[in-house]
Structures are given as structure tokens and as C-alpha cells.
Amino acid sequence: MYTGVNHLHSGLRYAVLIMLIITVVKAYSSYSKSESFGNRDDKRSLFTMIVVHIQLLLGLYLYMVSPAVQGALAQMPEAMSDKMMRFVAVEHITGMLIAIALITIGRVSLKKKTSDSAKHKAIWLYYGLGLLLILISIPWPFRSLGYGWL
């Protein structure tokens, strides 16, 4: 089960990234053009948040059962001095939790806004910051953390 969820979590990151990029770009474009905030904009931000939360649930499961995480947590002083173990045990989950919190705050914030411009701005600002943190917190292969593209 662990291997399947791990592959699903790794593959779903691309859907998360694509949806976030589309949502942020569309919100910024609509904000800069002073377009109205329509039903499609609302659904786009909602579905993006849902996919991000599904990714969160998969990630939390992996955090609880991953041998690498459990090993790092059991040896925390050593883990903090090792780049890969620190990333697995602390940096990845912290960055992702903050990013998902920002995206959720953005979704809640847009519901409280009255003007269309403010709604678009809330989406591109909060979702954009979340996207930036997610990009930083992904174990990309070029970061030499022992992870591949999938």
C-alpha cells in the first residue's frame, strides 16, 4: 500500500502544479484586466484547493508510515545535520503545510470579498504564494535529495 500511495503522491504533484499555475495565471490576468469574477473562476479555485487537499491527505499518510521519515524522526539530532533526512523529516512537510494553509486562506478570503477585483487578487496572491512554496518544497531530482521525477 505504501508504494502505491507514494507513486500516487508523486504523480499527483504534476496535476497540482498544473492546476495551480492555471488558477494563478488566470486570476492575475483577470485582475489586471478588471474582469468579472464568474462561476468558472470560483469552480477553478475550488477544484484546485480540493486537489491540493487530496495531495495533503496522501502526504500525511506517507509521513506517518514512511520508513525514511520514521528513521529520521527516531534520530532527529543526526537527521538535522543530514541534508536528505532533514528535508524528509522537516523541510518538505513544513513548506507544504504552509503552502496549503495559504491556499486555503486564499479560498476563504475570496468568499469574504465583495468586489470582483478583490476576489481575483486574493486568488493570485494566496495561491501564487502557495505555488511558490510548493515549488521550493518539492524534492526535485536536481536538488540531489535522492528522488526522481516520479
Beta strands, then each sheet from edge to edge (+ up, - down):
end
